[in-house]
Amino acid sequence: MATPDHAPPSASQPTIASLADLPRRSSTQVQNQFGGVLDLLGANGAIVIERHDRPAAVLMSVDAFTQLQASSQAGRQLDMLTADFDALVAHMQTTRGAAGLMQAFTATPKRLAAAASPLVRASVRSRDERPLPKSVTAKPVKPASSPASPKKRAAQRTKRA
């Protein structure tokens, strides 16, 4: 499969879609023209290295590797969240979980408030420990004056005239 030695540089690092989309070089070309291969990596993110006209390896740039690693880490985080969600759903389907849900749905407002108050107190406490924004700690605002009566406005007009 013949491909040009250098691909045109791109404005941003391209996303690697599949092996079919990547430029290909023989292992001999990679060995003999490594500087050109590095230029190609900068433009394409990765290349396929062939041995006997069959893909043998993929060589990728640091940017492509970092992108791949970040997406892999995001996938692991999503897998962890999925596992946590599945565990919560499984717990809710147990007898104990179902009883807890029934207690929550049938609780009186007073009982719900009693259950929530420790959480609210903790939230308020952590909010109170945060520093106030500069807009709040700035100079105090003057109270608005009451509007002048019609007699006062007439007197002020006569003083100006």
N, C-alpha and C positions, 0 to 999 in steps of 0.2 A: 504494500500500500504506500504510494508515494505521497508525501506531504512536504510543504515548503520548509526550509531550514528555520525560518523565523516567522512566528505569527505576529500580526500587528499588535502593538501594545494597547492595552485597554485602560480606560479611565479609572476603573476600580477593579478589585480582585474578583474574577468571575466565580460563580458557584459551580462546583464540580457536579455534573449530573450523572454521567455514566461513563464506562470505559469507551463506548462507541463515540462519545463526544470529544475525547481527548486526542491530542496529536500523538503520533507513534514514532518511535525511533528504535533502530536495531541496537543491540548491546554494543556492537562494534562502533556505531556512530556515537553513542554516548561516551564510550571510552576515548575515541579520537577527537571528538568535538565538544568537550565538556563545557567550555565557555559559552558556546551557542546553546547548549542544553539549558544552562542556567538562565540565559536570556529568554528562552522559550518558557521556562518555569515561571518567570516573572510575569509574562504576558498571559499564560493560561492557567497557572496554579498547579498543574500536574501534567505529566506525560506518561504514556505507557511505553515500557521498555520491552521490546520483543526479542525472543531468541528462537531462531528457526521459524520465523513468521508466525509465532504464537505469543500471546501476552505472557510475560514472565514476571513482571514487577511494575509497580507504579511509583514514580518518583514525584514528590510534591514539594512545593515551596513552604517556607515557614508560615506564611500567611494562610495558605490553604490548610496546613496542619492545625494551626491555632483555631481556625474556623471549624474544622472537623471536631476538634477536641471540645470546643465550647458547645456545639450542638449535641455532642455525646453527653456532656455533663448536664445539659438541659433535659435530655431524654432520661437520664438517671433520676433527676429531681422529679420529673413527671411520673416516672415509675414508682418513686417513693410515695408521692402524693396519692397515686392510684391505690397503692397497697394500704395506706392509712385509711383512705375512704372505704375500701373494701372491708377492712377490719371493723370500722364503725358500723357499716351496714350489717355485717355479720353479727355484731354485738346487739344491734337494735332488733334483730330477728330472734334473739334468744328470749326465753321466758322472762329473765330478769330485766333485759332491755325493754321489752314490751311493757312490763309493769311500770318501769320508770317513765316511759313515754305517756302511759295512761295517767300516772300521777301528775305529770306536767300539764297535760291537756285538761284535767279535771280540777286543778288547783284553784283556790280562790285567789283574788287579787292580793289579799293580805299575805297569804302564804308565798305567792310569787315574789312579792316585795321583800319578804323576810329572806328568801333564798338568794335574791339578787343583791341585797344590801352590802354584804361583804365585798362583792365584786365592784360595786359602785364606789364604796369607800376607798378601795385600793386604787381605782382609777382616778378619783378626785385627789387622793394623796400624791400620786405620781404627777398629776397635772400641776398641783400646787408647788411641787419641788422644782419645776422647770422655771427658768428665768423669764421674766415678762418681756415681750417684744418692745423695741425702742419706741414704737408709736404709743404704747401705753405708759412708758416711763418718761415721756417728753413733758413739756410744760403743761400745766393744767389748763383746761378750757374754761373761758369766762362764761358765766351764765348769761343766757340771752336776756336782753332787757325787754320789758313789756312795751307794747306799742303805745305810742303817744296818743293821748286823747285828742279829739278834734279841736278843743280850746287851746291845748298846748301847741299843736301844729300851726294854728292861726297866729298865736303869739310869736312863734319862731319865724313865721313868714314876715310879720310886721317888723321884727328886729332887723331882718336882712334888708328890708326895703329902705 
